Amino acid sequence: MADVRPIVGISMGDPFGNGPEISVKSLADKTLYDRCKPLIVGDKSSMEYALAVARKVSGIDLKLNIVKEPAEGKYEYGTIDLIDLGIVPAEKIPNTLDDPKGPQPFHIGACELGGWYDIVVVMYHDQGHIPLKVVGFVYNKEEHHWEAVAGINMTLGLPIIRVSVDHGTGFADDG
């Protein structure tokens, strides 16, 4: 009998977002493979990192199968079929698996790439603000002032022009 499960292409999302981790967690559900043939389209390096995090944090043990076209997929539980777009070089993947605080969010790496981007486009406010604020806001505690705060938030798709500066919490201004 022919396999009638549809091949479902799944965008991994932002390689520095939580898309790789969500993809791994979703594909750890064996029942998903009863309904379809999931095929991730994304980045090998970020998926390998997400697999390592899932293994360490949740005990999820899956493997990657890199394919060039959908016909090469195994589409079986335990294996994630991936079309690798080669977005992020392996050496740019943060290795925080043994960090005492635990594995760190991968999206913070977008701000640590040191000049890769002039502009970073994100799908919603916090997706961009979190890494910007973690890495880009530098407060000098001894001199009680900000040394680095730079960023602009522009919302697209509205019938008006909306632009705002990125800002911190204002803890220094509270009474």
C-alpha positions as CSV (number, residue, x, y, z in Angstrom):
1,M,0.0,0.0,0.0
2,A,1.3,3.4,-1.0
3,D,2.2,5.9,1.7
4,V,-0.5,8.6,1.4
5,R,0.8,10.9,4.3
6,P,1.4,14.3,2.9
7,I,4.8,15.9,3.0
8,V,4.5,19.0,5.2
9,G,7.3,21.6,4.7
10,I,8.0,23.3,8.0
11,S,10.0,26.5,8.1
12,M,12.5,26.3,11.0
13,G,12.1,30.1,11.4
14,D,14.8,32.4,12.6
15,P,18.0,30.5,13.2
16,F,18.7,32.8,16.2
17,G,15.1,32.5,17.5
18,N,13.5,29.6,19.2
19,G,12.2,28.0,16.0
20,P,14.9,25.3,16.0
21,E,14.1,24.3,19.6
22,I,10.3,24.3,18.9
23,S,10.9,22.2,15.7
24,V,12.8,19.6,17.7
25,K,10.2,19.5,20.5
26,S,7.4,19.2,18.0
27,L,9.1,16.4,16.1
28,A,9.6,14.5,19.3
29,D,5.9,13.7,19.2
30,K,5.7,10.2,17.6
31,T,2.0,10.7,16.6
32,L,2.9,13.5,14.3
33,Y,4.5,10.9,11.9
34,D,1.1,9.0,11.8
35,R,-0.5,12.0,10.1
36,C,2.2,13.5,7.8
37,K,5.8,13.4,6.6
38,P,7.4,16.5,8.3
39,L,10.3,18.2,6.4
40,I,12.1,21.0,8.1
41,V,13.5,23.7,5.9
42,G,16.2,25.6,7.7
43,D,19.8,25.5,9.0
44,K,21.8,22.4,9.9
45,S,24.0,24.2,12.5
46,S,21.2,25.7,14.4
47,M,19.2,22.5,14.3
48,E,22.2,20.5,15.6
49,Y,22.4,23.0,18.5
50,A,18.7,22.7,19.2
51,L,19.1,18.9,19.2
52,A,21.9,19.1,21.7
53,V,19.9,21.4,24.0
54,A,16.9,19.1,23.8
55,R,19.0,16.1,24.6
56,K,20.6,17.8,27.6
57,V,17.4,19.5,28.9
58,S,14.6,17.1,28.0
59,G,16.3,13.8,27.2
60,I,15.0,14.0,23.6
61,D,17.3,12.0,21.3
62,L,16.6,12.6,17.6
63,K,18.9,12.5,14.6
64,L,19.2,14.8,11.6
65,N,18.9,13.5,8.0
66,I,20.1,16.1,5.6
67,V,18.3,16.0,2.2
68,K,18.5,18.0,-0.9
69,E,15.0,17.2,-2.0
70,P,11.8,15.9,-0.3
71,A,12.1,12.5,-2.0
72,E,15.3,11.8,0.0
73,G,13.4,12.0,3.4
74,K,13.1,9.1,5.7
75,Y,9.9,10.5,7.4
76,E,10.2,8.2,10.4
77,Y,10.1,8.9,14.1
78,G,13.5,9.5,15.6
79,T,14.8,11.2,12.5
80,I,14.4,14.9,11.5
81,D,14.5,15.3,7.8
82,L,16.1,18.7,6.9
83,I,16.7,20.7,3.8
84,D,19.8,22.7,4.9
85,L,19.9,26.3,3.6
86,G,23.4,26.8,5.2
87,I,22.4,30.0,6.9
88,V,24.7,30.0,9.9
89,P,28.3,28.8,9.9
90,A,28.9,26.2,12.6
91,E,31.5,28.3,14.3
92,K,28.9,31.1,14.9
93,I,26.8,28.8,17.0
94,P,27.1,29.6,20.7
95,N,28.2,26.7,22.8
96,T,26.5,27.2,26.1
97,L,25.5,23.6,26.8
98,D,27.9,23.4,29.8
99,D,27.2,26.9,31.1
100,P,26.3,26.8,34.8
101,K,23.2,28.8,34.0
102,G,22.2,26.2,31.5
103,P,21.9,26.4,27.7
104,Q,21.3,30.1,26.7
105,P,18.7,31.2,24.2
106,F,20.1,30.9,20.7
107,H,18.5,34.2,19.5
108,I,20.9,36.2,21.6
109,G,23.5,35.2,19.1
110,A,22.0,37.5,16.5
111,C,23.4,40.5,18.5
112,E,26.7,38.8,19.0
113,L,27.6,38.3,15.4
114,G,29.6,41.5,15.4
115,G,28.6,43.4,12.2
116,W,26.9,40.7,10.2
117,Y,23.8,42.8,9.9
118,D,22.9,46.5,9.5
119,I,19.2,45.7,10.2
120,V,17.6,42.7,11.9
121,V,14.0,42.0,10.9
122,V,11.9,40.2,13.5
123,M,8.2,39.1,13.5
124,Y,7.2,40.6,16.8
125,H,8.5,43.2,19.3
126,D,10.0,41.0,22.0
127,Q,11.8,38.7,19.5
128,G,14.0,41.6,18.6
129,H,14.1,43.5,21.9
130,I,15.3,40.6,24.0
131,P,18.6,39.9,22.3
132,L,19.2,43.7,21.8
133,K,18.7,44.5,25.4
134,V,20.7,41.5,26.7
135,V,23.7,42.3,24.6
136,G,23.3,45.9,23.5
137,F,22.4,47.7,26.7
138,V,25.5,48.4,28.8
139,Y,25.0,50.2,32.2
140,N,28.1,51.4,34.0
141,K,27.1,50.8,37.7
142,E,30.1,52.7,39.1
143,E,29.4,55.9,37.1
144,H,25.6,55.4,37.1
145,H,25.0,55.9,33.4
146,W,24.3,54.0,30.2
147,E,27.3,53.5,28.0
148,A,25.5,51.8,25.2
149,V,21.8,51.9,24.2
150,A,21.2,51.8,20.5
151,G,18.3,50.6,18.5
152,I,15.2,51.6,16.6
153,N,11.9,49.7,16.4
154,M,9.9,50.2,13.3
155,T,6.5,48.6,12.9
156,L,5.6,47.7,9.3
157,G,2.2,46.9,7.8
158,L,0.3,49.6,9.6
159,P,-1.7,52.4,7.8
160,I,0.6,54.9,9.7
161,I,4.3,55.3,10.1
162,R,5.3,54.0,13.5
163,V,8.9,54.2,14.7
164,S,10.2,54.2,18.3
165,V,13.6,54.1,20.0
166,D,14.5,51.0,21.9
167,H,14.6,51.6,25.6
168,G,15.3,50.0,28.9
169,T,13.1,49.4,31.9
170,G,13.6,52.8,33.6
171,F,14.8,51.2,36.8
172,A,17.2,54.1,37.3
173,D,14.3,56.6,37.1
174,D,11.9,55.0,39.6
175,G,11.3,56.6,43.0
